[in-house]
Structure formats: C-alpha cells, structure tokens
C-alpha cells in the first residue's frame, strides 16, 4: 500500500498498518516474506521465483494457512499456532 500523508498522520498510519500485520498475518508467513525480500537483493528473478514457489508451497501447507481462511470466513481474529523460531521453513 502506498500513501502520501501529512507529517502528523504518518506515525498513526504506520502503527495501524503494523497492528494489522501483527494481528491478521501469520507470523511464519511474515517471516518468510521478509526473508525473501532480504535474500532477493543479490539473486536473479528466476532464483527468487524458485525460492518463492518452494516457500509458498511449504507455508500454505501449514495449519496457519487453514486458520487464516477460517478466521476470515468466520469474521474473527485468527489464532496463530505457528512459531517463527520453530516453524519457518529452511
């Protein structure tokens, strides 16, 4: 999401976005996305695409993928079971 905001609105908007990610995005998925961003800096498009495909298949097979869909459908806050320290794919 890209927005141009007045100076006074930048911090509240950043906090709102961070809160949304913290509550509504599975921690393992966020960790994988961050890792892809960092590792993509010195890799070709083909290498990054291969990494992304492998990690996507792994992350979508975790219980948190089903929990995210269920929480969305049921209009509730998700309860994430995955832990970055133990469940992030290699």
N, C-alpha and C positions, 0 to 999 in steps of 0.2 A: 504494500500500500504506500502510495506517495501522496504527501500532502504538503502544502505551503501554509504555514500557520504564523500568526503573530507571535512574537517572542514570549509573551506571557502564557500562551497556550501550549508551547512546546513540551514542557515538563509534564503537565497533566495528561496530554495525549500520549506521551511515551509511557507513562505509568499505566494508563488504561490499556495500551497495547501489550505491555509486558504482563499485566494481570490476566488479560485474555489468553495469552500464550501459556502462562503458568497454570491456569485452571482448565483450559479446553484442549490443550495439546498434550499428547502422551510424552512424558519425559524422555523415553528412549527415542522416539521419533524426532524430537527436537535435537537431541544429542547427535543423532545420525545426520540430520540436515546441517548442523553446524560443522561436523567433521567433513562432510562433502564440500562445503564452502571453503574450508581451510585447505583441504587436500587438492582441490581443483586448480589452485593457483599455478601449479607447475606441471599440469598434465594436459594431454590433448583432449579434444572433445570426445573422441572415441573411448579413451581411458576413463574419463569421468562418466560417460554414459554407461559403460560396462559396470563400474562401481555402483552407480545409482541403481541400475537394474537389479544387481545382486542384493544390495541392501534393501531395496523396496520389497523384493520377494520375501526377504527374511522378516522385516518389520511388519508386513501385512499378515504374516502367519502367526504373530504373537497374540496372546489373549487381549492385549490392549486395543488391537485393531477392532475386534468384535465389541469391546466395551465402548469404544468411541462411537461406533454406529448405533449401538443400543441406547446410549445416553442421549444422542441427538434425536433419535426417533421418539424416545420417551420424554424428551424435553426436560432432562435433568443434568446435573453436574456429573461428569464422569468420575469414576473411582479407578485410578490407575494402579495396576498391580506391578508393572514392570519397573525395574530399578536400573538406572544408568550404570551403576557400579557392577552389576552382575548380568544384565540382560542385553547390553549393547553388543551387536554383532562385531566380530573381529574384522 
